[in-house]
């Protein structure tokens, strides 16, 4: 039975645990960066390489993931600065042992526009890209 918080027998195990925890947090950051990179690739393909109106069909025919997963990747890319800053802030809190109350996200009050091809709600990032003029090369004839 442990009678004190200062237990010399557990010190090596505690050090190993802390080291493993820090490594795990680092892998989470690597995963976030990879998700951002993939989102950037998908955003480029959607905006510059796939003809307008063919995006959902192209995803189904060419990728092993569904449209919602693609939307999440692109949304992550669109919010990359905010997400990286938030992740680094939370990492500092985790590593310092501080516990801070999490703020709840307010519920979405307005309905989102639906994709004309598949009928799913479009993300904010997709709607912003729709506002930008596309290259004449990709206009439907």
mmCIF file of the C-alpha atoms, coordinates in Angstrom:
data_MODEL
# 
_entry.id   MODEL 
# 
loop_
_atom_site.group_PDB 
_atom_site.id 
_atom_site.type_symbol 
_atom_site.label_atom_id 
_atom_site.label_alt_id 
_atom_site.label_comp_id 
_atom_site.label_asym_id 
_atom_site.label_entity_id 
_atom_site.label_seq_id 
_atom_site.pdbx_PDB_ins_code 
_atom_site.Cartn_x 
_atom_site.Cartn_y 
_atom_site.Cartn_z 
_atom_site.occupancy 
_atom_site.B_iso_or_equiv 
_atom_site.pdbx_formal_charge 
_atom_site.auth_seq_id 
_atom_site.auth_comp_id 
_atom_site.auth_asym_id 
_atom_site.auth_atom_id 
_atom_site.pdbx_PDB_model_num 
ATOM 1   C CA . UNK A 1 1   ? 0.000   0.000  0.000   1.00 0.00 ? 1   UNK A CA 1 
ATOM 2   C CA . UNK A 1 2   ? 1.281   3.474  -0.904  1.00 0.00 ? 2   UNK A CA 1 
ATOM 3   C CA . UNK A 1 3   ? 1.315   5.725  2.125   1.00 0.00 ? 3   UNK A CA 1 
ATOM 4   C CA . UNK A 1 4   ? 3.011   8.726  0.597   1.00 0.00 ? 4   UNK A CA 1 
ATOM 5   C CA . UNK A 1 5   ? 2.899   10.608 -2.674  1.00 0.00 ? 5   UNK A CA 1 
ATOM 6   C CA . UNK A 1 6   ? 6.706   10.551 -2.662  1.00 0.00 ? 6   UNK A CA 1 
ATOM 7   C CA . UNK A 1 7   ? 7.299   6.860  -3.323  1.00 0.00 ? 7   UNK A CA 1 
ATOM 8   C CA . UNK A 1 8   ? 10.894  6.163  -4.419  1.00 0.00 ? 8   UNK A CA 1 
ATOM 9   C CA . UNK A 1 9   ? 9.944   2.716  -5.721  1.00 0.00 ? 9   UNK A CA 1 
ATOM 10  C CA . UNK A 1 10  ? 7.537   4.210  -8.296  1.00 0.00 ? 10  UNK A CA 1 
ATOM 11  C CA . UNK A 1 11  ? 9.792   7.068  -9.444  1.00 0.00 ? 11  UNK A CA 1 
ATOM 12  C CA . UNK A 1 12  ? 11.250  5.182  -12.459 1.00 0.00 ? 12  UNK A CA 1 
ATOM 13  C CA . UNK A 1 13  ? 7.764   4.000  -13.466 1.00 0.00 ? 13  UNK A CA 1 
ATOM 14  C CA . UNK A 1 14  ? 6.359   7.517  -13.099 1.00 0.00 ? 14  UNK A CA 1 
ATOM 15  C CA . UNK A 1 15  ? 9.168   8.900  -15.249 1.00 0.00 ? 15  UNK A CA 1 
ATOM 16  C CA . UNK A 1 16  ? 8.458   6.245  -17.902 1.00 0.00 ? 16  UNK A CA 1 
ATOM 17  C CA . UNK A 1 17  ? 4.744   7.060  -17.780 1.00 0.00 ? 17  UNK A CA 1 
ATOM 18  C CA . UNK A 1 18  ? 5.360   10.791 -18.199 1.00 0.00 ? 18  UNK A CA 1 
ATOM 19  C CA . UNK A 1 19  ? 7.748   10.164 -21.095 1.00 0.00 ? 19  UNK A CA 1 
ATOM 20  C CA . UNK A 1 20  ? 5.198   7.898  -22.821 1.00 0.00 ? 20  UNK A CA 1 
ATOM 21  C CA . UNK A 1 21  ? 2.470   10.493 -22.269 1.00 0.00 ? 21  UNK A CA 1 
ATOM 22  C CA . UNK A 1 22  ? 4.575   13.260 -23.830 1.00 0.00 ? 22  UNK A CA 1 
ATOM 23  C CA . UNK A 1 23  ? 5.353   11.001 -26.821 1.00 0.00 ? 23  UNK A CA 1 
ATOM 24  C CA . UNK A 1 24  ? 1.640   10.244 -27.241 1.00 0.00 ? 24  UNK A CA 1 
ATOM 25  C CA . UNK A 1 25  ? 0.757   13.939 -27.226 1.00 0.00 ? 25  UNK A CA 1 
ATOM 26  C CA . UNK A 1 26  ? 3.453   14.503 -29.872 1.00 0.00 ? 26  UNK A CA 1 
ATOM 27  C CA . UNK A 1 27  ? 1.958   11.797 -32.092 1.00 0.00 ? 27  UNK A CA 1 
ATOM 28  C CA . UNK A 1 28  ? -1.390  13.553 -31.802 1.00 0.00 ? 28  UNK A CA 1 
ATOM 29  C CA . UNK A 1 29  ? 0.209   16.716 -33.184 1.00 0.00 ? 29  UNK A CA 1 
ATOM 30  C CA . UNK A 1 30  ? 1.771   14.718 -36.022 1.00 0.00 ? 30  UNK A CA 1 
ATOM 31  C CA . UNK A 1 31  ? -1.648  13.229 -36.834 1.00 0.00 ? 31  UNK A CA 1 
ATOM 32  C CA . UNK A 1 32  ? -3.231  16.699 -36.876 1.00 0.00 ? 32  UNK A CA 1 
ATOM 33  C CA . UNK A 1 33  ? -0.516  18.011 -39.209 1.00 0.00 ? 33  UNK A CA 1 
ATOM 34  C CA . UNK A 1 34  ? -1.039  15.041 -41.549 1.00 0.00 ? 34  UNK A CA 1 
ATOM 35  C CA . UNK A 1 35  ? -4.805  15.607 -41.567 1.00 0.00 ? 35  UNK A CA 1 
ATOM 36  C CA . UNK A 1 36  ? -4.174  19.270 -42.464 1.00 0.00 ? 36  UNK A CA 1 
ATOM 37  C CA . UNK A 1 37  ? -1.823  18.224 -45.291 1.00 0.00 ? 37  UNK A CA 1 
ATOM 38  C CA . UNK A 1 38  ? -4.389  15.785 -46.730 1.00 0.00 ? 38  UNK A CA 1 
ATOM 39  C CA . UNK A 1 39  ? -7.105  18.420 -46.418 1.00 0.00 ? 39  UNK A CA 1 
ATOM 40  C CA . UNK A 1 40  ? -4.941  20.829 -48.416 1.00 0.00 ? 40  UNK A CA 1 
ATOM 41  C CA . UNK A 1 41  ? -4.515  18.265 -51.186 1.00 0.00 ? 41  UNK A CA 1 
ATOM 42  C CA . UNK A 1 42  ? -8.269  17.613 -51.306 1.00 0.00 ? 42  UNK A CA 1 
ATOM 43  C CA . UNK A 1 43  ? -9.072  21.345 -51.272 1.00 0.00 ? 43  UNK A CA 1 
ATOM 44  C CA . UNK A 1 44  ? -6.700  21.877 -54.214 1.00 0.00 ? 44  UNK A CA 1 
ATOM 45  C CA . UNK A 1 45  ? -8.243  19.007 -56.157 1.00 0.00 ? 45  UNK A CA 1 
ATOM 46  C CA . UNK A 1 46  ? -11.752 20.287 -55.475 1.00 0.00 ? 46  UNK A CA 1 
ATOM 47  C CA . UNK A 1 47  ? -10.976 23.867 -56.421 1.00 0.00 ? 47  UNK A CA 1 
ATOM 48  C CA . UNK A 1 48  ? -8.564  23.440 -59.311 1.00 0.00 ? 48  UNK A CA 1 
ATOM 49  C CA . UNK A 1 49  ? -8.695  19.960 -60.790 1.00 0.00 ? 49  UNK A CA 1 
ATOM 50  C CA . UNK A 1 50  ? -12.157 18.420 -60.606 1.00 0.00 ? 50  UNK A CA 1 
ATOM 51  C CA . UNK A 1 51  ? -14.860 19.935 -62.844 1.00 0.00 ? 51  UNK A CA 1 
ATOM 52  C CA . UNK A 1 52  ? -17.628 21.763 -61.008 1.00 0.00 ? 52  UNK A CA 1 
ATOM 53  C CA . UNK A 1 53  ? -20.575 19.533 -60.193 1.00 0.00 ? 53  UNK A CA 1 
ATOM 54  C CA . UNK A 1 54  ? -18.475 16.360 -60.390 1.00 0.00 ? 54  UNK A CA 1 
ATOM 55  C CA . UNK A 1 55  ? -16.862 16.455 -56.917 1.00 0.00 ? 55  UNK A CA 1 
ATOM 56  C CA . UNK A 1 56  ? -19.124 14.007 -55.029 1.00 0.00 ? 56  UNK A CA 1 
ATOM 57  C CA . UNK A 1 57  ? -19.156 11.570 -57.948 1.00 0.00 ? 57  UNK A CA 1 
ATOM 58  C CA . UNK A 1 58  ? -15.374 11.803 -58.256 1.00 0.00 ? 58  UNK A CA 1 
ATOM 59  C CA . UNK A 1 59  ? -14.935 11.042 -54.540 1.00 0.00 ? 59  UNK A CA 1 
ATOM 60  C CA . UNK A 1 60  ? -17.113 7.921  -54.800 1.00 0.00 ? 60  UNK A CA 1 
ATOM 61  C CA . UNK A 1 61  ? -15.240 6.657  -57.855 1.00 0.00 ? 61  UNK A CA 1 
ATOM 62  C CA . UNK A 1 62  ? -11.665 7.480  -56.803 1.00 0.00 ? 62  UNK A CA 1 
ATOM 63  C CA . UNK A 1 63  ? -11.221 7.574  -53.020 1.00 0.00 ? 63  UNK A CA 1 
ATOM 64  C CA . UNK A 1 64  ? -11.572 4.839  -50.375 1.00 0.00 ? 64  UNK A CA 1 
ATOM 65  C CA . UNK A 1 65  ? -13.286 7.312  -48.001 1.00 0.00 ? 65  UNK A CA 1 
ATOM 66  C CA . UNK A 1 66  ? -16.758 8.829  -48.003 1.00 0.00 ? 66  UNK A CA 1 
ATOM 67  C CA . UNK A 1 67  ? -17.744 12.424 -48.743 1.00 0.00 ? 67  UNK A CA 1 
ATOM 68  C CA . UNK A 1 68  ? -18.179 13.332 -45.072 1.00 0.00 ? 68  UNK A CA 1 
ATOM 69  C CA . UNK A 1 69  ? -14.604 12.282 -44.297 1.00 0.00 ? 69  UNK A CA 1 
ATOM 70  C CA . UNK A 1 70  ? -13.389 14.386 -47.236 1.00 0.00 ? 70  UNK A CA 1 
ATOM 71  C CA . UNK A 1 71  ? -15.385 17.349 -45.877 1.00 0.00 ? 71  UNK A CA 1 
ATOM 72  C CA . UNK A 1 72  ? -13.742 16.890 -42.468 1.00 0.00 ? 72  UNK A CA 1 
ATOM 73  C CA . UNK A 1 73  ? -10.259 16.872 -44.014 1.00 0.00 ? 73  UNK A CA 1 
ATOM 74  C CA . UNK A 1 74  ? -11.003 20.039 -45.981 1.00 0.00 ? 74  UNK A CA 1 
ATOM 75  C CA . UNK A 1 75  ? -12.558 21.741 -42.945 1.00 0.00 ? 75  UNK A CA 1 
ATOM 76  C CA . UNK A 1 76  ? -9.464  20.856 -40.894 1.00 0.00 ? 76  UNK A CA 1 
ATOM 77  C CA . UNK A 1 77  ? -7.286  22.398 -43.584 1.00 0.00 ? 77  UNK A CA 1 
ATOM 78  C CA . UNK A 1 78  ? -9.460  25.530 -43.623 1.00 0.00 ? 78  UNK A CA 1 
ATOM 79  C CA . UNK A 1 79  ? -9.096  25.962 -39.858 1.00 0.00 ? 79  UNK A CA 1 
ATOM 80  C CA . UNK A 1 80  ? -5.452  24.889 -39.615 1.00 0.00 ? 80  UNK A CA 1 
ATOM 81  C CA . UNK A 1 81  ? -4.072  27.958 -37.818 1.00 0.00 ? 81  UNK A CA 1 
ATOM 82  C CA . UNK A 1 82  ? -6.836  27.905 -35.225 1.00 0.00 ? 82  UNK A CA 1 
ATOM 83  C CA . UNK A 1 83  ? -6.559  24.139 -34.670 1.00 0.00 ? 83  UNK A CA 1 
ATOM 84  C CA . UNK A 1 84  ? -2.771  24.133 -34.324 1.00 0.00 ? 84  UNK A CA 1 
ATOM 85  C CA . UNK A 1 85  ? -2.880  27.021 -31.847 1.00 0.00 ? 85  UNK A CA 1 
ATOM 86  C CA . UNK A 1 86  ? -5.626  25.312 -29.840 1.00 0.00 ? 86  UNK A CA 1 
ATOM 87  C CA . UNK A 1 87  ? -3.767  21.976 -29.868 1.00 0.00 ? 87  UNK A CA 1 
ATOM 88  C CA . UNK A 1 88  ? -0.559  23.593 -28.651 1.00 0.00 ? 88  UNK A CA 1 
ATOM 89  C CA . UNK A 1 89  ? -2.455  25.432 -25.909 1.00 0.00 ? 89  UNK A CA 1 
ATOM 90  C CA . UNK A 1 90  ? -4.159  22.231 -24.755 1.00 0.00 ? 90  UNK A CA 1 
ATOM 91  C CA . UNK A 1 91  ? -0.855  20.354 -24.900 1.00 0.00 ? 91  UNK A CA 1 
ATOM 92  C CA . UNK A 1 92  ? 0.714   22.900 -22.556 1.00 0.00 ? 92  UNK A CA 1 
ATOM 93  C CA . UNK A 1 93  ? -2.219  22.461 -20.163 1.00 0.00 ? 93  UNK A CA 1 
ATOM 94  C CA . UNK A 1 94  ? -1.958  18.671 -20.341 1.00 0.00 ? 94  UNK A CA 1 
ATOM 95  C CA . UNK A 1 95  ? 1.770   18.615 -19.740 1.00 0.00 ? 95  UNK A CA 1 
ATOM 96  C CA . UNK A 1 96  ? 1.546   21.127 -16.906 1.00 0.00 ? 96  UNK A CA 1 
ATOM 97  C CA . UNK A 1 97  ? -1.175  19.055 -15.229 1.00 0.00 ? 97  UNK A CA 1 
ATOM 98  C CA . UNK A 1 98  ? -3.635  21.951 -15.198 1.00 0.00 ? 98  UNK A CA 1 
ATOM 99  C CA . UNK A 1 99  ? -7.326  21.227 -15.577 1.00 0.00 ? 99  UNK A CA 1 
ATOM 100 C CA . UNK A 1 100 ? -9.404  23.973 -17.101 1.00 0.00 ? 100 UNK A CA 1 
ATOM 101 C CA . UNK A 1 101 ? -13.125 23.815 -17.740 1.00 0.00 ? 101 UNK A CA 1 
ATOM 102 C CA . UNK A 1 102 ? -13.921 23.165 -21.382 1.00 0.00 ? 102 UNK A CA 1 
ATOM 103 C CA . UNK A 1 103 ? -16.149 25.695 -23.090 1.00 0.00 ? 103 UNK A CA 1 
ATOM 104 C CA . UNK A 1 104 ? -19.102 24.209 -24.925 1.00 0.00 ? 104 UNK A CA 1 
ATOM 105 C CA . UNK A 1 105 ? -19.601 25.092 -28.558 1.00 0.00 ? 105 UNK A CA 1 
ATOM 106 C CA . UNK A 1 106 ? -22.902 26.858 -29.240 1.00 0.00 ? 106 UNK A CA 1 
ATOM 107 C CA . UNK A 1 107 ? -25.375 24.899 -31.342 1.00 0.00 ? 107 UNK A CA 1 
ATOM 108 C CA . UNK A 1 108 ? -25.690 25.812 -35.008 1.00 0.00 ? 108 UNK A CA 1 
ATOM 109 C CA . UNK A 1 109 ? -28.773 27.968 -35.431 1.00 0.00 ? 109 UNK A CA 1 
ATOM 110 C CA . UNK A 1 110 ? -28.934 28.331 -39.192 1.00 0.00 ? 110 UNK A CA 1 
ATOM 111 C CA . UNK A 1 111 ? -29.308 25.396 -41.614 1.00 0.00 ? 111 UNK A CA 1 
ATOM 112 C CA . UNK A 1 112 ? -26.456 24.725 -44.003 1.00 0.00 ? 112 UNK A CA 1 
ATOM 113 C CA . UNK A 1 113 ? -26.712 24.670 -47.773 1.00 0.00 ? 113 UNK A CA 1 
ATOM 114 C CA . UNK A 1 114 ? -27.017 21.169 -49.244 1.00 0.00 ? 114 UNK A CA 1 
ATOM 115 C CA . UNK A 1 115 ? -24.776 19.689 -51.924 1.00 0.00 ? 115 UNK A CA 1 
ATOM 116 C CA . UNK A 1 116 ? -26.788 19.479 -55.178 1.00 0.00 ? 116 UNK A CA 1 
ATOM 117 C CA . UNK A 1 117 ? -25.187 16.135 -56.097 1.00 0.00 ? 117 UNK A CA 1 
ATOM 118 C CA . UNK A 1 118 ? -25.399 14.096 -52.892 1.00 0.00 ? 118 UNK A CA 1 
ATOM 119 C CA . UNK A 1 119 ? -27.763 16.167 -50.701 1.00 0.00 ? 119 UNK A CA 1 
ATOM 120 C CA . UNK A 1 120 ? -25.408 16.401 -47.706 1.00 0.00 ? 120 UNK A CA 1 
ATOM 121 C CA . UNK A 1 121 ? -24.872 19.658 -45.813 1.00 0.00 ? 121 UNK A CA 1 
ATOM 122 C CA . UNK A 1 122 ? -21.860 21.592 -47.119 1.00 0.00 ? 122 UNK A CA 1 
ATOM 123 C CA . UNK A 1 123 ? -19.175 22.796 -44.727 1.00 0.00 ? 123 UNK A CA 1 
ATOM 124 C CA . UNK A 1 124 ? -18.311 26.461 -44.276 1.00 0.00 ? 124 UNK A CA 1 
ATOM 125 C CA . UNK A 1 125 ? -15.041 25.891 -46.164 1.00 0.00 ? 125 UNK A CA 1 
ATOM 126 C CA . UNK A 1 126 ? -16.893 24.463 -49.176 1.00 0.00 ? 126 UNK A CA 1 
ATOM 127 C CA . UNK A 1 127 ? -19.368 27.355 -49.187 1.00 0.00 ? 127 UNK A CA 1 
ATOM 128 C CA . UNK A 1 128 ? -16.499 29.879 -49.097 1.00 0.00 ? 128 UNK A CA 1 
ATOM 129 C CA . UNK A 1 129 ? -14.837 28.188 -52.096 1.00 0.00 ? 129 UNK A CA 1 
ATOM 130 C CA . UNK A 1 130 ? -18.151 28.267 -54.000 1.00 0.00 ? 130 UNK A CA 1 
ATOM 131 C CA . UNK A 1 131 ? -18.111 32.070 -53.751 1.00 0.00 ? 131 UNK A CA 1 
ATOM 132 C CA . UNK A 1 132 ? -14.734 32.295 -55.514 1.00 0.00 ? 132 UNK A CA 1 
ATOM 133 C CA . UNK A 1 133 ? -14.803 32.433 -59.322 1.00 0.00 ? 133 UNK A CA 1 
ATOM 134 C CA . UNK A 1 134 ? -13.508 29.263 -60.936 1.00 0.00 ? 134 UNK A CA 1 
ATOM 135 C CA . UNK A 1 135 ? -11.126 29.014 -63.826 1.00 0.00 ? 135 UNK A CA 1 
ATOM 136 C CA . UNK A 1 136 ? -12.844 29.190 -67.250 1.00 0.00 ? 136 UNK A CA 1 
ATOM 137 C CA . UNK A 1 137 ? -11.173 25.852 -68.010 1.00 0.00 ? 137 UNK A CA 1 
ATOM 138 C CA . UNK A 1 138 ? -13.552 24.092 -65.608 1.00 0.00 ? 138 UNK A CA 1 
ATOM 139 C CA . UNK A 1 139 ? -16.821 25.750 -66.637 1.00 0.00 ? 139 UNK A CA 1 
ATOM 140 C CA . UNK A 1 140 ? -19.483 23.335 -67.825 1.00 0.00 ? 140 UNK A CA 1 
ATOM 141 C CA . UNK A 1 141 ? -20.337 23.699 -71.500 1.00 0.00 ? 141 UNK A CA 1 
# 
